Amino acid sequence: MGKIKELRKHVNTELSQMQDPDDMLNAAGHLYGVSAAAQLMISLKSFVSNHLKRRISYVLRSTIMMIKV
């Protein structure tokens, strides 16, 4: 079983054991927010990483051009 499936199984088990429907709803909302925050951080990391790679590449090319002159 993959990691995501294992996580879903565990989360569903924990949520289904909650007696109070309000607690279950709050827990599900919290998990949704945590998931959204994690996705945002991954997207930002990827964006920053790609931006830095392009910037470093530009600086290196510019430096090499200056050395050649």
N, C-alpha and C positions, 0 to 999 in steps of 0.2 A: 504494500500500500504506500502511495506517495505521501510526502510530508504534508501537502495541502489537505489530502483526504483524511489523514490522521488528525490534523488540527481541527478540521470541520467536525469530525466524529467526536472529538473531545469537547469542543465548544457546545455542540448540540446536546451532548450528555449532561454537561454542567447546566445549561439553560433549562433543559427539561426537568431537572431535579429541583428547580426553584418552585416554591409553593405559592408565592405571591406574584400574580400576573404583572403588577406594577414593577416589581424588582426585575422580572424577566425582561420587560420592555426597556427599563433603564439600562440593564446590562447589555442588551442587544444594541441599543443606541450608542452606548459607550464603545462597544467593539467596532461599530460602524465608523465612529469618529477616529478611533485609533488606526483603523485600516486606511481611512482617507488621509490621515496625517503621514502614515508610512509611505503611501503612494506619492504624496507630494514631495517628501524628502528624497525619494528615489528619483523622481523626475528632475528635481533641482540639482541633485548630485550629477546626473547624466548631463544636464544642460551646462553646468559649470565646468565639468570635465571636458566636454566637447569644445566649449568656448576657450578654455585655457589651452587645449591642444592646438586650436587654430591660431591663437595669439602667439604661442611659443613658436609655432611653425613660421609665422610671419616675421617674428623678431629674428629667428635664425636665418631666414632667407635674406632679410635686410642686412644682417651682419655679414653674411657671405658676400653679398653684392658690394658692400663697402670695402671688404678686404680685397676683392678682385680689382677694384678701381685703383 
